[in-house]
Amino acid sequence: MATYSPIFVFVWGNYLSYDPKRCASTAFRYNRHAMRTAIVVPGQGSQRPGMGRELYERSESARAMFEKASEQAGRSFTQLCFETDEETLKRTENAQPALLVTCIAAWEALREALPEYEPDFVAGHSVGEYPALEIAGVWTLEEALYWVEQRANAMHEIAYRVPGTMVAVIGMEASLVEQACERAQQETGEIVVPANYNSPGQIVISGTVNAIQRAGEILREMGARRLVPLAVAGAFHSPIMNDAAELLRKAYVNAKFQRPRYPFFSTTAVRLLEDPDEVREVLSAQIASPVRWQQSIEALHQMGVDTFIEVGVGDVLSGLIKRIVPGVRTLRVVDSKTLDETVQALRGEA
């Protein structure tokens, strides 16, 4: 695996930029030991009806988290997560807070089962950074619920004003996807950019409907294996969301960010964030910046992480991680069975 030089990240407008020749992991600042773990939290699209139910029924701590969140938000998260149909749950204003509560509850179930466990790092994919920040101790559940709602509102407002969409490109190198987007932008005069660098051969592009359509035509000509439209209502993680990022930047002036209890790794900046003001700046730009999941997992692996624990729902991140760094261990806490398996593994019993 390639080594990396220290990170340099800058914000141009509100779009968080990343130079792969300059940006990298802080891998060599840390000593490796027997097992190094990272908690990873999935983003929107992973939600499904019934998520969190088993952990709610088994774990007192998970149950308390659902009840506390319901009280603070003034809505029932047990009803939203356990009883709502798929169409209702996938709406942004429902999916994002539901995922946040489910993922934090899964983390609390793990803490209850193994109180002595402390992760080496915490990271999230897109909106998964919001529960990840709660797990890392940067803000409270109440603050996380409030700010994920503000994020969803800002996204909705800009998406209504500037219609856009997102498409997953399967079977194409990142550099070729970038070239196709640049060509489509030149030809249409509209925005289309890589939005999620998920894994080798899987990149999501984001932009206006017209630019996305042209980029798709170019990508097919270049040999893309498959193009998969995503069920989203906007061009998220692209410069189209700059106004949303600006709304959040102004709002975050009032946010109460703390220094992380567990090291928080930003998957847009591709580095650790420790200073609360730095977290504030990077999180503000997040919605208009690409998620560099592949680069982040490679960086965490360089920092010694050999075990990734996905908490909340599904196995999307685990699948991506296995493609990025084959041979690493992936564990999950999404139901009673996976909780037991993860506890056994962390105790060295599996």
N, C-alpha and C positions, 0 to 999 in steps of 0.2 A: 504494500500500500504506500502511496506517495506520502511524503512528509510535507509539512506546511510551515510557512513563516508566520510571524505574529499578525494579529488582526488590525486592520484599519477600516473603519466604517464612517461614512459621512452621509449627511442628509442633504439632498438637492431638492429644493421645494419640500415636499413631504414624502418623496419616494426614496426609501432607504436603499442605498446603492451598495453593491458588493463586488469587489474585484478579486477573482479567484487567485490572481498572482500575488495579491497583497493580503487578502483576508484569509484567515485560517484558524486552526485550533490553537489554544494555549497549551498544547499537549505536554510540552517539556517542563512546565512549571510544577507538575505533579508527580509524586512517586506512585508506582504501581504496587498493589498488594494482591492477596489471594483472590478475592472476589470484589469487583467494583461494579456498583449497580446504578442505573438511572431509571427513575420513574418517568414514563412517557404517557401523555394524555392525548386522546384522539380529538379530532375536530368535527365540524358539522358534516353530515353525510353518514356518520357512523351510527346515529340514533336509530332506535327501533322500538316498537311497542313492547312493553314488558321489561325494558331494561332496568336493572337494579332491583327487581322484585325479590330474587333469591337472597341477595345480600341484606335487603331490608328485613326479610323474615328471619334471617339467621343472626344478624349482628345488631346488638343494642346500639352501638356507636353509629352504624349506618342508618338505622331507624331514627335515631336522634337527629342526625343531619338532615334527613328528609323533613322531619317535623319542624325543625328550626327554620329551614329554608322556606317552608310553606307559611309559617307564621310571619316571617320577615317580609316575604314577597306578597302576602295577601292572596295567594292562590295555592291550590293543592297540587304538590308535585307528585304525590302518589297517584292521583287521578291522571295527571298529565303523562307520567312515565309508564304507568301500568295499564291504563284503561283507554287511552286515546288512540284513535285509528292512525294509520301511517300517514295519511294525507295531512291531517291536522298537526301531527307531531313534526313533520318536516318543514313547516313554516318557520322562517327564521326566528320570529319572536317567541316561538315555542321550543324549537330545537336547541337553540343556544343555551338558555337557562336550564333546560331539562338535562342536557349533557353536562353542564357545569355541576349541578347537584348530584347527578349519578356518579360522576367521576370522583368528586370529593368524598361521597359516601363510600365508594369502593376503597379509597385510600384510608378512610377511618376504620373500615372493616379490617384492613390489613394491619393497621396500628393496634387495634384491639387484640387481634390474634397473635401479634408478635411485637409487643411494646418496645423491645430493645432494638428493633430494626431502625436504621437511619440511612436514607439513600445518599449516595455521593453526589448525584445531580438530579435535577428535575427539568423536564422540557415538555412543551406542548406543540401540537400541530394547529396552526391558525388560531381559531377561537379556543382550542385546547390550552393555549397559554393562559387563559383566564383562570380556570381551575388549577393549573400548574402553579400560578403565582400564589394562590391560596395555600396550596400544599407546601410551597417553599416558604411561606410565612411573610410574604410581601404585603398582603392585605387580608382582611377578614372575609368570612363568608358573606356577611351583609354588604361589604364593599364590592366583592366580586359580583354579587347578584345585581347590584345597582349599575356597575360599569358595563357588564355584559349587555344589560338592557339599553344603555346609552349607545353602545357599539352597534347593536341591532337597529336602533332608530336611525343612527347616522347612515348606516349602510342602505337602509330602506329609502331614506330621503334622497340620496344621490342616485340610487338605482332607478327610482321613479323619474328623476329629472333627466338622466342619461342612460337609456336602455342599453344593456350589454349582456354578455353571456360568457360561458367558459366551456372548454372542450379538452378532454384528456387525449393526449397523443401517445399512442402505444407503438413501440418498436422503432424509435428514431433517436439518434444521438442528440444531446443537448445543443451542441453547436449548430447542427442542421435546423433544429426547431427555431433557434434564435435567428438564423439567416432567413428562414421562411417568414417569421414575424416582421423582420426588418423590411423585407421585400413587400409584404402586404401593406405595411404602413406607408411605404413610399408610393405605392400604386393607388391606395385609397385615400391617403391623407388623414386616416383615422387611426386610433390606437388599438394595437394588439401586441401583447407581450407574454413571455413565459411567466406564469404566476405561481406554480408549485413545481419545484424540482423534487419529485417524490422518490424516485429510485432510477437506476439505470434503465433506460427504455420506457420510462413513464413520466411525462411532463404535461402539466396542465397549462393551457394558454387562456388568456383572458382579454376581452376587448369589446368593441362595438360589434353588433350583429354583422354588419357589412364586412368589417375587417376580419372578423373570425371566419366568415364564409370564404373570403379570398385566401386567407392563410390556409384553410383546410384544402382548397384546391391545389395550392402550391405544395403542401405537405404530401398529398396523394401522388402528385407528379414526382416528388422526391423519393417515394417509396415507403411512406408511413404504413405500418401494418394495419392500424385501426384508429379511427377517430370516434371518441365516445362523448356525446354532448352531456353536460352535467345539468341536473335539475336545480339550477340556481336562478335568482332573479336579478343578477347584476354582474358587472365586470369586476369582481373582487380581486384584491391583491394586484391591482394595476393602477397606473397614474390617473385613471378615471375616478378613482376614489380619493384623490388628493383633497377635495373639498371635505369629504368625510373625515379624513385624517386631521384636517385643520380644525374641524368642529371638536374632535376628541382632544386635540392638543390644548385648545382653550379650556375645555371642560376639566382636563386632568390637572389643571392648576390647583383645583380643590381636592384632588385625590390624596389619600393618606398612604403613601408608599413607605414601607419599612425596609431595612436591609434584610436580605434573605436569610432565613434560618438554615435552609439547605441551598447549596449553590444552584442558581437558576440559569439555564442555558437558553439564550434566545435563538430561535430557529429562523429568524429573518436577519439578525445581525451576525449570526454564526459565532457567538462567543458568550462567555459568562457576563452577566450583568450584576453588579454588586451595589453600586450607588443608586439610591432611590430616584434622583433626578435623571440618571441615565436610563433607568427603567421607564420613567415617565416619557422621555423623548422617543425611545425606540418603540414603545407600545403605541404611542400616538401615530407613528408612521406605519405601523404594522399592516393596517388594512389596505394601504396603498403600495405595499412592498411584497416582493415574491417570498414565498415560504421556501427556504433552502433546506428541506428535510434531508436529502441525501448528503449534502455537505456537512450538516450538523451531526448526523449519525457517524459519519466518517471521522469528524473531529472528536466526538465523545469517545469513539473507539481508540483513537490516537491518545486520548487522555487516560486510557486504561480501562474503560468500561467494557466488561465482557458479558454483562447480564442486563438486559432491558426488561422492565416490568411495565406492561400496558395495563392501566387501570380504567375501569368504567364500563365499556361496552365493546363487543366485537373483537376482531383480530387484524384490522386493517394495518395498523402500524407494525405489528409483529411480522406480517407478511412483507411489508416494505423493507424492514430492517434486515430480514434474512436475505433479501436480494442485494442489499447494499453491502453488508459485511457477512458473507456466508461463514458459518461456523460459530457465530456468537450465540449465546443462550437467550431465548426469549421466554418470558413468563407472563401470565396474565392474572388479573383479579377482576373477573366480570360476573362470576356466580360462585356458588358454594364449592363446587369441584375445583375450579381454578384457584380459589383462595387456598384450599388445602394443599394443592400441588405447589403453590408458590411458597407457602410457609415451610413446607418440608424441604424445598430446595434451598431456601435461605438458611435453614438450620443445618444444611449439609446432609439431609436424610434421603435426598433423591439425586 
